[in-house]
Amino acid sequence: MSEEHVFAPLVERWTQRFQLDDADCAAIRSLPHSERLLERDSYVVREGEASNNCCLLLSGFAYRHKLVRAGARQILSLHVSGEFVDLQNCLLGTADHNVQTLSRATVAFVPQAALLALAAARPAVGRAMWHDTMIDSSIFREWVVNVGRRDSVTRIAHLLCEIAVRLGAAGLAQDQSFILPLTQEQLADATGLTSVHTNRVLQALRRDGLISLSTRSLKVLDWHRLRELGDFNARYLHLETPRELSPA
């Protein structure tokens, strides 16, 4: 896999949000990195561990989660290809949560020192990196609201809407149909529900004609109703058109 191909999705995604010039894009493509193929459920980041690298997801899916002392898991966010899963560790150093793959995945490990040097040398790229971490924070806030203040049906509908929008933006959905990267158990852990309750909600959404669901594949049949039921507004994903951030 060539360097240009490895970082092309990242360059494209950042360029959609910011006015990066040719030198900025070339600097991103020239980042040192090592590629690895990870099997499903592999740990990319472990809580409490320090790392010298940040991980860019090249293919597949990953998720952030924390484990409580009793062993229960809370899933905190989903990651799709083209996204860094731990960019904040450039500054924080020690991971405060886990990241695991949801599927077989190809990842690129990029030295944190190289990312920090790039941010210092290319301010527009630095702002794009900062922006990525701010979007992560925005998603965390929405997931807190989802688990804390929405009922079970609304929680599931909201999460399915988010997955549909994010996969669509990444070019991984077609005609409102996409691979559902989360298992039923993982959907439950992402919404604070039991697997049994999650199954009942999914069956209700199917009976009501909002979705069709097969093995690891979902199709949205009525986007308007699913969005309304899920109290979903994509604003928190910040998928706006290209713009330029001027330094203060």
Secondary structure, 3 states (H helix, E strand, C coil): CCHHHHHHHHHHHHHHHCCCCHHHHHHHHCCCCEEEEECCCCEEECCCCECCEEEEEEECEEEEEEECCCCCEEEEEEEECCCECCCCHHHHCECCCEEEECCCEEEEEEEHHHHHHHHHHCHHHHHHHHHHHHHHHHHHHHHHHHHHHCCHHHHHHHHHHHHHHHHHHCCCCECCEEECCCCHHHHHHHHCCCHHHHHHHHHHHHHCCCEEEECCEEEECCHHHHHHHCCCCHHHHCCCCCCCCCCC
